[in-house]
Amino acid sequence: MSALSTTSMASVATPAIDTVGQTAASTAELLRRGKIKETAQKFEASFLSVMMQSMTAGMKTPEIGGGGAGEDMFKSLLSEEMAKQVAKAGGIGVAAAVQKEMLKMQGLKE
């Protein structure tokens, strides 16, 4: 092999390595962003669940078909699921603020 062909091969191989490295970096960044978004939504859902449970804490249950330990347990589960759905649908803005701060802490742009 001549020196010219070796140089040509090196210059052809280098961009391919850079492209693969950039692709891996962008994939890793996308994964980090996805995890940050998911974490922010979970945080908002947890916050909303506590708020919803507080809202319904003083409510009286009807005497017919109401009351008991089972109802208290299911009220809690209902609050959690409603909170998850609200957060998933866009929430009240808590997840967006948390996500923005988490991205900033990770050194990522919005």
DSSP file (Angstrom, degrees, kcal/mol; ACC not computed):
  #  RESIDUE AA STRUCTURE BP1 BP2  ACC     N-H-->O    O-->H-N    N-H-->O    O-->H-N    TCO  KAPPA ALPHA  PHI   PSI    X-CA   Y-CA   Z-CA
    1    1 A M              0   0    0      0, 0.0     2,-0.1     0, 0.0     0, 0.0   0.000 360.0 360.0 360.0 140.0    0.0    0.0    0.0
    2    2 A S     >  -     0   0    0      1,-0.1     4,-1.7     4,-0.0     5,-0.1  -0.414 360.0-111.7 -86.3 166.5    1.2    3.4   -0.8
    3    3 A A  H  > S+     0   0    0      1,-0.2     4,-2.1     2,-0.2     5,-0.2   0.842 117.0  57.4 -64.4 -33.6    1.3    6.4    1.6
    4    4 A L  H  > S+     0   0    0      1,-0.2     4,-2.2     2,-0.2    -1,-0.2   0.917 106.6  46.3 -65.4 -44.3   -1.4    8.1   -0.5
    5    5 A S  H  > S+     0   0    0      2,-0.2     4,-2.1     1,-0.2    -1,-0.2   0.863 111.4  52.4 -68.8 -34.4   -3.9    5.2   -0.1
    6    6 A T  H  X S+     0   0    0     -4,-1.7     4,-2.0     2,-0.2    -1,-0.2   0.912 110.6  47.9 -65.7 -42.2   -3.2    4.9    3.6
    7    7 A T  H  X S+     0   0    0     -4,-2.1     4,-2.2     1,-0.2    -2,-0.2   0.899 110.7  51.5 -64.9 -40.8   -3.9    8.7    4.1
    8    8 A S  H  X S+     0   0    0     -4,-2.2     4,-1.6     1,-0.2    -1,-0.2   0.904 109.7  49.5 -63.5 -41.1   -7.1    8.4    2.0
    9    9 A M  H  X S+     0   0    0     -4,-2.1     4,-2.4     1,-0.2    -1,-0.2   0.898 110.0  51.3 -65.3 -39.8   -8.4    5.5    4.1
   10   10 A A  H  X S+     0   0    0     -4,-2.0     4,-1.9     1,-0.2    -1,-0.2   0.898 110.3  48.1 -65.1 -40.5   -7.6    7.4    7.3
   11   11 A S  H  < S+     0   0    0     -4,-2.2    -1,-0.2     1,-0.2    -2,-0.2   0.811 113.6  47.9 -71.9 -27.5   -9.5   10.5    6.2
   12   12 A V  H  X S+     0   0    0     -4,-1.6     4,-0.8    -5,-0.2    -2,-0.2   0.873 113.0  47.8 -76.7 -37.8  -12.5    8.4    5.1
   13   13 A A  H  X S+     0   0    0     -4,-2.4     4,-1.8     1,-0.2    -2,-0.2   0.836 101.1  65.3 -73.7 -33.0  -12.6    6.4    8.3
   14   14 A T  H  X S+     0   0    0     -4,-1.9     4,-2.3     1,-0.2     5,-0.2   0.913  99.4  49.0 -61.6 -47.4  -12.4    9.4   10.7
   15   15 A P  H  > S+     0   0    0      0, 0.0     4,-2.7     0, 0.0    -1,-0.2   0.871 109.0  54.7 -62.0 -33.2  -15.8   11.0    9.7
   16   16 A A  H  X S+     0   0    0     -4,-0.8     4,-2.2     2,-0.2    -2,-0.2   0.909 109.2  47.1 -64.7 -41.0  -17.5    7.6   10.2
   17   17 A I  H  X S+     0   0    0     -4,-1.8     4,-2.6     2,-0.2    -1,-0.2   0.916 112.8  49.4 -66.2 -43.2  -16.1    7.3   13.7
   18   18 A D  H  X S+     0   0    0     -4,-2.3     4,-2.8     2,-0.2     5,-0.2   0.905 110.4  50.7 -62.4 -41.9  -17.1   10.9   14.5
   19   19 A T  H  X S+     0   0    0     -4,-2.7     4,-2.5     2,-0.2    -1,-0.2   0.914 111.8  47.0 -63.3 -42.5  -20.6   10.3   13.2
   20   20 A V  H  X S+     0   0    0     -4,-2.2     4,-2.5     2,-0.2    -2,-0.2   0.912 113.3  49.4 -65.2 -41.8  -21.0    7.2   15.3
   21   21 A G  H  X S+     0   0    0     -4,-2.6     4,-2.2     2,-0.2    -2,-0.2   0.899 112.8  46.9 -63.3 -41.2  -19.7    9.1   18.3
   22   22 A Q  H  X S+     0   0    0     -4,-2.8     4,-2.9     2,-0.2     5,-0.2   0.895 111.9  50.7 -67.6 -40.1  -22.1   12.0   17.7
   23   23 A T  H  X S+     0   0    0     -4,-2.5     4,-2.4    -5,-0.2    -2,-0.2   0.920 111.3  47.7 -63.9 -43.1  -25.0    9.6   17.2
   24   24 A A  H  X S+     0   0    0     -4,-2.5     4,-2.4     2,-0.2    -1,-0.2   0.904 113.2  48.9 -63.9 -40.6  -24.1    7.8   20.5
   25   25 A A  H  X S+     0   0    0     -4,-2.2     4,-2.3     2,-0.2    -2,-0.2   0.913 112.8  46.5 -66.1 -42.6  -23.9   11.1   22.3
   26   26 A S  H  X S+     0   0    0     -4,-2.9     4,-2.3     2,-0.2    -2,-0.2   0.867 112.4  50.7 -69.7 -34.1  -27.2   12.4   20.9
   27   27 A T  H  X S+     0   0    0     -4,-2.4     4,-2.2    -5,-0.2    -2,-0.2   0.918 110.9  48.7 -66.4 -43.0  -28.9    9.1   21.8
   28   28 A A  H  X S+     0   0    0     -4,-2.4     4,-2.3     1,-0.2    -2,-0.2   0.900 111.7  49.8 -63.4 -40.1  -27.5    9.2   25.3
   29   29 A E  H  X S+     0   0    0     -4,-2.3     4,-2.7     2,-0.2    -2,-0.2   0.907 109.4  51.1 -65.4 -41.1  -28.7   12.8   25.6
   30   30 A L  H  X S+     0   0    0     -4,-2.3     4,-2.3     2,-0.2    -2,-0.2   0.897 110.0  50.0 -62.8 -39.5  -32.2   11.9   24.3
   31   31 A L  H  X S+     0   0    0     -4,-2.2     4,-2.3     2,-0.2    -2,-0.2   0.916 111.2  48.8 -63.9 -43.1  -32.3    9.1   26.9
   32   32 A R  H  X S+     0   0    0     -4,-2.3     4,-2.4     1,-0.2    -2,-0.2   0.920 111.6  49.4 -61.8 -44.0  -31.3   11.5   29.7
   33   33 A R  H  X S+     0   0    0     -4,-2.7     4,-2.5     1,-0.2    -2,-0.2   0.897 110.7  50.6 -62.8 -40.3  -33.9   14.0   28.6
   34   34 A G  H  X S+     0   0    0     -4,-2.3     4,-2.4     2,-0.2    -1,-0.2   0.907 111.2  47.5 -63.4 -42.7  -36.6   11.3   28.5
   35   35 A K  H  X S+     0   0    0     -4,-2.3     4,-2.5     2,-0.2    -2,-0.2   0.879 111.3  51.6 -66.8 -37.7  -35.7   10.2   32.0
   36   36 A I  H  X S+     0   0    0     -4,-2.4     4,-2.5     2,-0.2    -2,-0.2   0.926 110.9  47.7 -64.0 -44.2  -35.7   13.8   33.2
   37   37 A K  H  X S+     0   0    0     -4,-2.5     4,-2.3     1,-0.2    -2,-0.2   0.925 112.9  48.5 -62.1 -44.6  -39.2   14.3   31.7
   38   38 A E  H  X S+     0   0    0     -4,-2.4     4,-2.2     1,-0.2    -2,-0.2   0.906 111.9  49.0 -62.0 -43.2  -40.5   11.1   33.2
   39   39 A T  H  X S+     0   0    0     -4,-2.5     4,-2.3     2,-0.2    -1,-0.2   0.902 110.4  50.7 -64.3 -41.9  -39.1   12.0   36.7
   40   40 A A  H  X S+     0   0    0     -4,-2.5     4,-2.3     1,-0.2    -1,-0.2   0.898 110.8  49.1 -63.5 -40.7  -40.6   15.4   36.5
   41   41 A Q  H  X S+     0   0    0     -4,-2.3     4,-2.5     2,-0.2    -2,-0.2   0.894 110.5  50.5 -65.9 -39.3  -44.0   14.0   35.6
   42   42 A K  H  X S+     0   0    0     -4,-2.2     4,-2.3     2,-0.2    -2,-0.2   0.895 110.0  50.8 -64.6 -39.3  -43.7   11.5   38.5
   43   43 A F  H  X S+     0   0    0     -4,-2.3     4,-2.4     2,-0.2    -2,-0.2   0.935 111.6  46.9 -63.0 -46.0  -42.9   14.3   40.9
   44   44 A E  H  X S+     0   0    0     -4,-2.3     4,-3.0     1,-0.2     5,-0.2   0.901 111.1  52.1 -63.3 -40.7  -45.9   16.3   39.7
   45   45 A A  H  X S+     0   0    0     -4,-2.5     4,-2.3     2,-0.2    -1,-0.2   0.900 109.9  49.0 -62.1 -40.5  -48.2   13.2   40.0
   46   46 A S  H  X S+     0   0    0     -4,-2.3     4,-2.0     2,-0.2    -2,-0.2   0.921 112.4  48.2 -64.4 -44.1  -47.0   12.7   43.6
   47   47 A F  H  X S+     0   0    0     -4,-2.4     4,-2.1     1,-0.2    -2,-0.2   0.933 113.2  47.1 -60.6 -47.9  -47.6   16.3   44.4
   48   48 A L  H  X S+     0   0    0     -4,-3.0     4,-3.0     1,-0.2     5,-0.2   0.863 108.1  56.4 -64.2 -36.5  -51.1   16.2   42.9
   49   49 A S  H  X S+     0   0    0     -4,-2.3     4,-2.4    -5,-0.2    -1,-0.2   0.922 108.3  47.0 -61.6 -44.4  -51.9   13.0   44.7
   50   50 A V  H  X S+     0   0    0     -4,-2.0     4,-2.0     2,-0.2    -1,-0.2   0.907 113.2  49.8 -63.5 -41.3  -51.1   14.6   48.0
   51   51 A M  H  X S+     0   0    0     -4,-2.1     4,-2.0     2,-0.2    -2,-0.2   0.923 111.8  47.5 -63.5 -44.3  -53.2   17.6   47.1
   52   52 A M  H  X S+     0   0    0     -4,-3.0     4,-1.7     1,-0.2    -2,-0.2   0.881 110.7  51.3 -66.3 -38.2  -56.2   15.5   46.0
   53   53 A Q  H  X S+     0   0    0     -4,-2.4     4,-0.6    -5,-0.2    -1,-0.2   0.879 110.1  50.3 -66.1 -36.5  -56.0   13.4   49.1
   54   54 A S  H >< S+     0   0    0     -4,-2.0     3,-0.5     1,-0.2     4,-0.5   0.878 108.0  53.8 -66.5 -37.5  -56.0   16.6   51.2
   55   55 A M  H 3< S+     0   0    0     -4,-2.0     3,-0.3     1,-0.2    -2,-0.2   0.874 115.8  37.7 -64.5 -37.1  -59.0   17.9   49.3
   56   56 A T  H >< S+     0   0    0     -4,-1.7     3,-1.1     1,-0.2    -1,-0.2   0.434  89.9  95.3 -96.1   0.8  -61.1   14.8   50.0
   57   57 A A  T << S+     0   0    0     -4,-0.6    -1,-0.2    -3,-0.5    -2,-0.1   0.865  88.7  42.4 -62.3 -37.6  -59.9   14.2   53.6
   58   58 A G  T 3  S+     0   0    0     -4,-0.5    -1,-0.3    -3,-0.3     2,-0.2   0.431  86.2 118.5 -91.1   1.9  -62.8   16.0   55.2
   59   59 A M    <   -     0   0    0     -3,-1.1     2,-0.3     1,-0.1    -3,-0.0  -0.471  60.7-132.4 -72.9 136.6  -65.5   14.5   53.0
   60   60 A K        -     0   0    0     -2,-0.2    -1,-0.1     7,-0.0    -2,-0.1  -0.672  16.7-133.1 -85.8 141.2  -68.2   12.5   54.7
   61   61 A T        -     0   0    0     -2,-0.3     5,-0.1     1,-0.1     4,-0.1  -0.714  28.0-102.7 -92.6 146.0  -69.1    9.2   53.1
   62   62 A P        -     0   0    0      0, 0.0     4,-0.4     0, 0.0    -1,-0.1  -0.354  23.9-129.0 -65.8 147.9  -72.8    8.2   52.7
   63   63 A E  S >  S+     0   0    0      2,-0.1     2,-0.7     1,-0.1     3,-0.6   0.879  92.9  71.0 -66.6 -37.9  -74.1    5.8   55.2
   64   64 A I  T 3  S-     0   0    0      1,-0.2     3,-0.1     0, 0.0    -1,-0.1  -0.721 124.0 -11.1 -85.0 116.5  -75.6    3.4   52.6
   65   65 A G  T 3  S+     0   0    0     -2,-0.7     2,-0.3     1,-0.3    -1,-0.2   0.630 116.3 101.6  75.4  14.6  -72.8    1.6   50.8
   66   66 A G    <   +     0   0    0     -3,-0.6    -1,-0.3    -4,-0.4     2,-0.0  -0.788  48.5  39.8-126.6 169.5  -70.0    3.8   52.2
   67   67 A G        +     0   0    0     -2,-0.3     4,-0.4     1,-0.2     3,-0.1  -0.177  53.1 105.1  90.6 178.8  -67.3    3.8   54.8
   68   68 A G  S  > S-     0   0    0      1,-0.1     4,-1.3     2,-0.1    -1,-0.2  -0.113  81.0 -72.8  94.5 167.6  -65.0    1.2   56.1
   69   69 A A  H  > S+     0   0    0      1,-0.2     4,-1.9     2,-0.2     5,-0.2   0.841 125.5  60.2 -68.1 -34.5  -61.3    0.6   55.7
   70   70 A G  H  > S+     0   0    0      1,-0.2     4,-2.4     2,-0.2    -1,-0.2   0.887 102.2  51.9 -62.5 -39.6  -61.6   -0.6   52.1
   71   71 A E  H  > S+     0   0    0     -4,-0.4     4,-2.4     1,-0.2    -1,-0.2   0.910 107.5  52.1 -65.0 -41.2  -63.1    2.7   51.0
   72   72 A D  H  X S+     0   0    0     -4,-1.3     4,-1.7     1,-0.2    -1,-0.2   0.907 110.7  48.7 -60.8 -40.9  -60.2    4.7   52.5
   73   73 A M  H  X S+     0   0    0     -4,-1.9     4,-1.9     1,-0.2    -2,-0.2   0.929 113.0  46.1 -65.3 -44.3  -57.7    2.5   50.7
   74   74 A F  H  X S+     0   0    0     -4,-2.4     4,-2.6     1,-0.2    -2,-0.2   0.810 106.6  58.7 -72.0 -28.6  -59.5    2.9   47.4
   75   75 A K  H  X S+     0   0    0     -4,-2.4     4,-2.5     2,-0.2    -1,-0.2   0.920 107.0  49.0 -60.9 -43.0  -59.8    6.6   47.8
   76   76 A S  H  X S+     0   0    0     -4,-1.7     4,-2.2     2,-0.2    -2,-0.2   0.920 111.9  47.2 -62.9 -45.0  -56.1    6.8   48.0
   77   77 A L  H  X S+     0   0    0     -4,-1.9     4,-2.4     2,-0.2    -1,-0.2   0.896 111.4  51.6 -64.5 -40.1  -55.6    4.7   44.9
   78   78 A L  H  X S+     0   0    0     -4,-2.6     4,-2.6     1,-0.2     5,-0.2   0.915 109.2  50.2 -62.9 -43.3  -58.2    6.8   43.0
   79   79 A S  H  X S+     0   0    0     -4,-2.5     4,-2.3     1,-0.2    -2,-0.2   0.912 110.8  49.9 -60.7 -43.1  -56.3   10.0   44.0
   80   80 A E  H  X S+     0   0    0     -4,-2.2     4,-2.2     2,-0.2    -2,-0.2   0.926 112.7  45.6 -62.5 -45.4  -53.0    8.5   42.8
   81   81 A E  H  X S+     0   0    0     -4,-2.4     4,-2.1     2,-0.2    -2,-0.2   0.894 112.5  50.1 -68.2 -39.4  -54.4    7.4   39.5
   82   82 A M  H  X S+     0   0    0     -4,-2.6     4,-2.3     1,-0.2    -1,-0.2   0.919 110.8  50.8 -63.0 -41.7  -56.2   10.7   38.9
   83   83 A A  H  X S+     0   0    0     -4,-2.3     4,-2.5    -5,-0.2    -2,-0.2   0.897 108.6  51.4 -63.1 -41.1  -53.0   12.6   39.7
   84   84 A K  H  X S+     0   0    0     -4,-2.2     4,-2.4     1,-0.2    -1,-0.2   0.911 111.2  47.8 -61.7 -42.3  -51.0   10.4   37.2
   85   85 A Q  H  X S+     0   0    0     -4,-2.1     4,-1.8     2,-0.2    -2,-0.2   0.888 111.5  49.7 -68.2 -39.2  -53.5   11.1   34.5
   86   86 A V  H  <>S+     0   0    0     -4,-2.3     5,-2.8     2,-0.2     4,-0.3   0.932 113.3  46.3 -64.4 -45.2  -53.5   14.9   35.1
   87   87 A A  H ><5S+     0   0    0     -4,-2.5     3,-1.2     1,-0.2    -2,-0.2   0.901 112.3  50.9 -63.6 -41.1  -49.7   15.0   35.1
   88   88 A K  H 3<5S+     0   0    0     -4,-2.4    -1,-0.2     1,-0.3    -2,-0.2   0.836 107.1  54.7 -64.8 -33.7  -49.5   12.9   31.9
   89   89 A A  T 3<5S-     0   0    0     -4,-1.8    -1,-0.3    -5,-0.2    -2,-0.2   0.427 139.2 -74.2 -82.7   1.2  -52.0   15.2   30.2
   90   90 A G  T X 5 -     0   0    0     -3,-1.2     3,-0.6    -4,-0.3     6,-0.2   0.147  64.6-147.0 127.4 -19.5  -49.9   18.3   30.9
   91   91 A G  T 3 < -     0   0    0     -5,-2.8    -4,-0.1    -6,-0.2   -50,-0.0  -0.095  41.8 -59.9  63.6-155.4  -50.5   18.9   34.6
   92   92 A I  T 3  S-     0   0    0    -48,-0.0    -1,-0.2     0, 0.0    -5,-0.1   0.231  82.9 -85.9-113.8   9.9  -50.5   22.2   36.3
   93   93 A G  S <> S+     0   0    0     -3,-0.6     4,-1.8    -6,-0.1     5,-0.2   0.310 101.0 108.9 105.5  -7.6  -47.0   23.3   35.4
   94   94 A V  H  > S+     0   0    0      1,-0.2     4,-2.6     2,-0.2     5,-0.2   0.930  79.8  50.3 -66.9 -44.4  -45.0   21.7   38.2
   95   95 A A  H  > S+     0   0    0      1,-0.2     4,-3.0     2,-0.2     5,-0.2   0.892 108.8  52.3 -62.3 -40.1  -43.5   19.1   35.9
   96   96 A A  H  > S+     0   0    0     -6,-0.2     4,-2.3     2,-0.2    -1,-0.2   0.918 111.9  45.5 -63.1 -43.2  -42.4   21.7   33.4
   97   97 A A  H  X S+     0   0    0     -4,-1.8     4,-2.0     2,-0.2    -2,-0.2   0.914 115.4  46.6 -66.4 -42.8  -40.7   23.8   36.1
   98   98 A V  H  X S+     0   0    0     -4,-2.6     4,-2.5     2,-0.2    -2,-0.2   0.916 112.5  50.4 -64.9 -43.2  -39.0   20.8   37.6
   99   99 A Q  H  X S+     0   0    0     -4,-3.0     4,-2.6    -5,-0.2     5,-0.2   0.912 108.5  52.4 -61.6 -43.4  -37.9   19.5   34.2
  100  100 A K  H  X S+     0   0    0     -4,-2.3     4,-2.0     1,-0.2    -1,-0.2   0.920 112.4  44.7 -59.0 -45.5  -36.4   22.9   33.3
  101  101 A E  H  X S+     0   0    0     -4,-2.0     4,-2.4     2,-0.2    -1,-0.2   0.883 112.2  51.6 -68.4 -38.4  -34.4   23.0   36.5
  102  102 A M  H  X S+     0   0    0     -4,-2.5     4,-1.6     2,-0.2    -2,-0.2   0.908 109.8  49.7 -65.5 -40.8  -33.2   19.4   36.1
  103  103 A L  H  <>S+     0   0    0     -4,-2.6     5,-2.9     1,-0.2     4,-0.5   0.917 111.0  50.1 -61.6 -42.7  -32.1   20.0   32.6
  104  104 A K  H ><5S+     0   0    0     -4,-2.0     3,-1.1     1,-0.2    -2,-0.2   0.905 109.1  51.3 -62.2 -41.6  -30.2   23.1   33.8
  105  105 A M  H 3<5S+     0   0    0     -4,-2.4    -1,-0.2     1,-0.3    -2,-0.2   0.816 110.0  49.9 -66.2 -29.9  -28.5   21.0   36.6
  106  106 A Q  T 3<5S-     0   0    0     -4,-1.6    -1,-0.3    -5,-0.2    -2,-0.2   0.487 117.4-113.6 -85.5  -4.1  -27.4   18.4   34.0
  107  107 A G  T < 5S+     0   0    0     -3,-1.1     2,-0.3    -4,-0.5    -3,-0.2   0.752  72.8 134.0  78.0  24.8  -26.0   21.1   31.8
  108  108 A L      < -     0   0    0     -5,-2.9    -1,-0.3    -6,-0.2     2,-0.2  -0.809  54.0-122.6-107.7 148.4  -28.5   20.5   29.0
  109  109 A K              0   0    0     -2,-0.3    -1,-0.0     1,-0.1    -5,-0.0  -0.513 360.0 360.0 -84.3 157.5  -30.5   23.2   27.1
  110  110 A E              0   0    0     -2,-0.2    -1,-0.1   -10,-0.0   -10,-0.0   0.502 360.0 360.0 -64.3 360.0  -34.3   23.3   27.1
